[in-house]
């Protein structure tokens, strides 16, 4: 069975960032189902002509050896509208072409030729843009959309929108909702967004949580725990969540636990100036991107996710469980995972004020930390490994008449 795996032109890795870890998990699952994966790195730079080549960035594929049969780079063509009348017509009747200039006949022809040449049976499209590209290219084979988040929901949380931005967002919402209804099926690592996809009109949606390789735990000999925040600042939830934590919780936490330490792991490149200023603190250690997390994610340390909204997938949660860390997370952020249970394998907060009290309690209660951390690790093994998700994905694809 030949699969065309469409993915953004970026690294596929279990650790590089949240999106990369989803790409890696899905590609690994498909490989374990013995599919012949044709990986196409889709480059959305603004160029007039489409081309498929073998010029793939070697850094992007370092960690996926054995997961694919063929790999290529696909530079899409971006076709801009020719005049105001054409633009208005597309806004009314074809919002996908109004918002996304890569929806055009040039890219459609390239994809159809590739599918015919390599006898592709299924398109697997990671994230929104590749799914839009596939869906509006009339490919006449099943398309599975690997859904990461809703742009029309997430964009509203980033900053205040102008009237023009609101108009564009409404157009994009039209495309997003039509997309999830029209594709053959959707896979989501968020349980709540899987249900939303069904509510929006596609019953062929399945919840497949993120999977990781089970790690070997290191011994944790220190009596006092460290508080850990993991994730690069290029992700909205990480950037805003961490800044909110420092704004609302940090000073009060230091007053109640004078020796408390916060370890921030992840690239700070996209941190706001105000966030960088808050991170200039003697009790905060910023490590930047860390390739091998094992020495840094020690069992029974406290791991915070202070994002206050139910959007997308919190890719860090299975990772936290894998390392037997004690997750302290807002209820909203954790709601994408039904496996996360308060006072059993995690501590869930109604808000950041409550999170302060919970952190103080955990800091001084080693027995509770061990109980939560051990249960988190058990939850990981039972739910978030490749072996635990293979049969579910196989059954879902077979229901779409895609034989493994």
Beta strands, then each sheet from edge to edge (+ up, - down):
strand 1: 2-8
strand 2: 36-43
strand 3: 51-53
strand 4: 70-75
strand 5: 122-126
strand 6: 142-147
strand 7: 185-188
strand 8: 205-207
strand 9: 227-230
strand 10: 262-265
strand 11: 284-288
strand 12: 302-305
strand 13: 326-330
strand 14: 347-349
sheet 1: 3+ 4- 2- 1- 5- 6- 7- 8-
sheet 2: 11+ 10+ 9+ 12+ 13+ 14+
end
